[in-house]
Amino acid sequence: MMPRLILLAFAAIVLLHALWPMPAHAQSARPPVSQCQAIAQSLPDVTFASFKPSAAFGVQAAANEQVTITYVGHSTFLIETPGGVSIATDYSGWLATPKLPDVVTMNKANPNHYTLTPDPAIKQVLHGWGDNGQPADHDAIAGDAYIRNVTTDIRSGGTVMERDGNSIFIFEVAGLCIGHLGHLHHELDDTDYAEIGRLDVLMVPVDGGLTMGADSMSRVVSRLRSSLILPMHQRGPPVTRFLQMFGDGFDKSFATQASVTVSMRSLPKKPLIYILQGL
């Protein structure tokens, strides 16, 4: 009888230990499930609320729903989350951001998209290329933001393609799925689209040469079906050529400022290509 009681007591202790929450430092850092992949975008009848980009248009949304995106220049955007986290995309350090970012992402197609000597005060530096002979694979949590990537190939030395040399970074925050195509050099396939999932906001290079031509890039944009499209690499005629690839199924607008504030409730009914002014 006694051994059985001892065994039962031991089992109870083990069970309590399993159920008792571990201290934060001891918990395993399992990546969250991506809502952008979990929610299919194959439903043609999804309707979004009307989009009114910025306070000047009278947007009323709770502060914990709003994400501010500022176009710094070239391919660098500063994403500011409701929780106060700041993220700079394709960060090279030579374009001054309004504040030192907490997190930076980089791609290496050319020096305008990365730096090997970032400010040591930056808390997280995420390379779009693999540093250990393997493709980059990020599942990063920064405050209220979850950051992951989908790798693509880049041209390296003329027409030679370097496998997995670029990353499409995806930022999931405040219910929004925000994607940055990086230095995209080829059209995506079905596997890529499945890994990306839903993108509400899309940052897309529109130079028409250094990345892809306007026709190829427009096919990628059309397939992703994002609600808000923010061009980058946007100086000069390439922007016009890019806009000409889209018909009445897309709205187009030139902003008078560098920033836009967006929430799930303020996404446009019809996809909007919104050209922000650089800082």
N, C-alpha and C positions, 0 to 999 in steps of 0.2 A: 504493500500500500504506500509506504513512504517513498520508494523510488518513483512511483507513478506521480505522486504529488510534486516531487522535485522536478520531474520532467514537465509537468503541466505549468509549474511556476516559471521554469526556464523558457518554455514556449511563449508564455504571456509576456515575459520581458523582451524576448526577441521581437514579438509582434508590436509591442509598444515602441520599441526602438525604430522599427521600420516605419511606423505611422507618424512618429514625432518629427516635426520639421527640422531639417538640418540647418545649421547656421549658414548665412548667405555665402561665406567664403568656401564652404565645403560642398555646396550644391554643384552638380554638373552643369556646365554651360551649354545646354542643348539648344540648337538654333530653333526659332519659332517656325511654325508652318506658314508658308507664304500665302497671304490672302490673294495676291495678284495671280498666282498660279491656280489657286483653288476655285476662284470665281471665273467661270468660262465667259468669254466675250463673243460667243457664237450666236447670241440671241439678237435677232435683228430689230426687235421692237422695244429695246431699252430706251427710256426717255429720261433725259437729264433736265435739271432745273436751268433756267436761263442764266447766262453768264454775265456778270457785271464786274469787270476787272479793276478793282481799286476803290478806295473810299469815295473818289469823285463820282462814281456811279451809284453810290448809296448802298453798297453791300452791307447787310446786317447778318453777322454770323458770330457764334460764340468764339471767344478767343482760343479755346482749346480745340477748335476745328480748323483754324486758319494756318496755312503755310505761305510764307513769303518767299518768292523767288526773284533774285536780282541778277540781271545779265551784266557780268563784270566786263566781258569782252572775249573775243575769239571763241573758245569753247568752254570758258569758265563761267559757271553760274554759282551763286551763293544761295543755298537752300536753308531757310531758318524755320525750325519746327516750333509748334506751340509750346513744347517743353524747354525751349531756349537753346537747342543744339544747332550749331551752324556747320554746314557741309559745303565744301567747294569742289566742283567737278573739274576734271582734267587740269589739275592745279600745277602750274609751273613756277609760281613765285614771282614772276616778273610783272604780272598784272595785280595791282593792289586791290585786295578785297576790303570792304568797309570795316571788317573786323577780322582778327586772326581766327580762322576756322578751327572748330574742334576736330573735324574729320576732313581729310582730303582724299579724293580718288585721282588716279593718274593713268594715262596711256602713253605709249612710247613711239607712236608713229613718227613724231618729230618733236624737237625740244620745246615747242610751244605747249605741249600737253603734259609735261612732267618735269620734276627736278629730283636729283639724287641727293640734294642737300636741303631738305625742307627745314623750316624753323623747328627746333627741338621742342618748342612749347605746344606744337600740334599733337593732340592726344592719339589719333589714329591715322596712319598713312596706308592706304589700300592701293597696291599696284594692280593694274589691269593685265599684267603679264606675269607668268610664273617665275619665281625666284629660285626654284629648286629642280628645274627640269620638268616640272609638271604644270598643267594649266592653272592659272589663278582660280581659286575657289573660295569665295568669301561668304560667310554668314556672320555678319558683324552687327552687334547691337550697340547703339550709341544713344543713351537716354530713351526718348520715345520714338526713335527711328530704327528700322531694321534695314540693313544694306546687304544686297547680294549681287552677283554678277553672272553674266552669260558671255562666254568667250567667243570671239570671231577671229578670222585670219586678217593679216595685214600684208601689204606689199613690202618686200624687203630687198632693195637693190634691183630696181627696175620692175620686171614682171614676175619675179620669184615671190611666192607667197610664204609667209611665216605663219605656221599654224598656231592658233590661240594667242596671237601677239597683242590683241586688243580685247577690251571688255566693254560690253554694254552693262552699265551699272544701273541697278533698280533700287529705288529708295521708297520704302513703305512707311508712311507716317500719316496720322490723323485720318486713316481710312483711304488715303490716296495712294495710287501706284504711279510713281514718277520715274521715267526712264531717260537715260542719257546715252545716245548711240556711240559716243566716243568718235574715233576716227574710223568709221565704217567703210571698208573697201570692197565689199561684195554684197550681193543680195542674200537675204536670209532664206533658210529652208524651213520645212514644216517642223523639224526638231527644234530649231531656234525659236520659232514662234511659240511652240508649246512650253519651252523652258522660260520664256519671257512672261507669258500669260497676259493679263490685262494691264494696259498702261493708260491711265487717265491723262497724264501730262507727258509729253514727249519732247525732248531736246534733240534737234536734228541738224546735222551739218548740211548747208545748202550751197557750198562753194562750186559744186558741179565739176570738179576736176581733181583736187587733191584727195577727195574721198571717192564719191561715185557721181556719175552724171545725174542731171536733174530727173530724167525719166526713170532711172533705176531707183533713185532715192524716193521719188514720188510713189512708186509701187510699194516700197517698204512702208511708207507713211500710211498709204491707203489700206494696206493689209492690217496694220496695227490698230487702226480705227480709234485713235486717241481723241479725247474731247478737246484738249488744248495743246497746240503744236507751237513750240518756241524755237524758231530758227537760230542757228549759230553759224560761224564762218560766213557772215551775212553781208559783208561789205560789197557795194557796187552791183553791177548787172546780174550776178548769179542769183540774187534774191528775186529779181523780176522774173528770170527764167524759171525759177522754182515755182513761183506763184502761178505762172501761166500753165503749169502742168495740172492744176486743179480747177474743176468746173464748179457748177452751182451747188454741188454737194458740200462745199467748204466755204465758210466765211473767212475773210482776210481783213486784217486791221493793223495799222501802224500805231504803236504806242507813242506817247509823248514823254514817257518816263522809262527808267531802267528796271523797275520792279513791278511785280504783280502779286496780289494776294488772292489765294484760291482756297476753296474748301470743297468737300463733296457736294454741298448744297448749292454751290455757285458754278458748277461745271456747265458748259454750254449745251443747248439742245442740239445744235449742229456743230460738227468739228470746226474749230476756229484756229487759223494760223495767225499768231499774234507776234508781231515783230517788235521786240523790246529795244529801246535805245540802250547802247552800252554806256558804262560809266566813263 
